[in-house]
Amino acid sequence: MNIVLIGYRGTGKSVVGRLLAARWGGDFLSTDAEIVKRAQRSIPDIVAQEGWEYFRDLESAICREFSDRDGLVIDTGGGAILRAQNVEMLKENGIVFWLTASVETIAKRIGGDNQRPSLTGSKSFVDEIQDVLRERTPKYQAAADHSIATDNRSINQLVEAILALV
């Protein structure tokens, strides 16, 4: 069995996932980190040079590979749920936790992140977060076995909440 973390960037998937893996006794793997490692370039470079479709193809291949393994805590990229096949693969051998946060919390957490390209191109930072969340929220809801709000909760509290549900 795997523990799969989904949610918009800045909801705490990576930081929670690392501690969760250590406490649960599993290995922590990040789909985005694996894409960067294999492509040997940053996500903004991949998207600028190859486009989002190419990036999503890499992401799907990694979701498939990770879903075939056992004992993983998988930190998925925020858009992994955009392809139903990714969700299906990850749910075959995993419990899916949707980490949520308010737009304000997300903006505060990722305001200085330059490793993610814009998802909408021309909107303000906060407008982009609102628009993308509006589009993705039904997909996150449909994919999740459990939803956990990360606003105003410590990493330890979040890890304990997930472990209690596993």
C-alpha positions, 0 to 999 in steps of 0.5 A, spaced: 500 500 500 502 507 498 500 513 501 498 518 496 498 526 497 494 530 492 493 538 492 495 544 489 502 547 490 503 550 497 498 545 501 504 542 504 505 535 500 512 535 500 514 537 507 508 533 510 510 527 505 517 527 508 515 526 515 510 522 514 514 517 510 519 517 516 514 516 521 510 510 517 516 507 515 516 508 507 520 511 502 518 518 500 517 520 492 515 526 489 513 526 482 515 533 480 522 531 483 523 525 479 521 529 473 526 534 474 531 528 475 530 524 469 529 530 464 535 533 467 532 540 467 527 544 471 520 544 470 519 551 467 525 549 462 521 543 460 514 547 460 518 552 456 521 547 451 516 542 450 510 544 453 505 542 458 502 536 454 510 533 454 510 535 462 504 531 463 506 525 459 512 524 463 508 525 470 503 520 467 509 515 466 512 516 473 505 515 476 504 509 473 511 507 475 510 509 482 503 506 483 506 499 481 511 499 487 509 498 495 510 502 501 511 509 498 509 516 500 507 519 494 507 527 493 504 528 486 504 535 482 498 539 483 496 537 476 497 530 477 489 529 477 488 532 471 488 526 467 484 520 470 488 515 468 493 518 473 488 517 479 486 510 477 493 508 477 495 511 484 488 509 487 489 501 485 495 501 491 494 507 495 490 511 499 489 518 497 489 524 501 487 531 498 491 536 502 487 543 502 489 550 504 486 557 503 488 561 497 491 566 502 495 560 505 497 558 499 499 565 496 503 566 503 507 559 502 509 559 495 510 567 493 517 566 492 517 559 488 520 560 481 520 553 480 513 553 477 511 556 471 505 560 471 499 555 469 494 561 466 499 565 463 497 572 464 493 573 471 495 576 477 498 570 482 492 570 487 487 570 481 491 564 478 491 560 484 483 562 485 482 560 478 486 554 478 483 551 484 476 553 482 477 548 476 481 543 480 477 542 486 472 537 483 477 533 481 481 533 487 474 531 491 473 526 486 480 523 487 480 523 494 479 518 499 480 523 505 481 531 505 485 534 510 485 542 511 493 544 512 491 551 514 493 553 521 496 546 523 503 543 524 506 538 520 506 534 526 498 534 527 497 533 519 502 527 519 498 524 525 491 526 522 494 522 516 496 516 520 490 515 524 486 514 517 491 509 515 
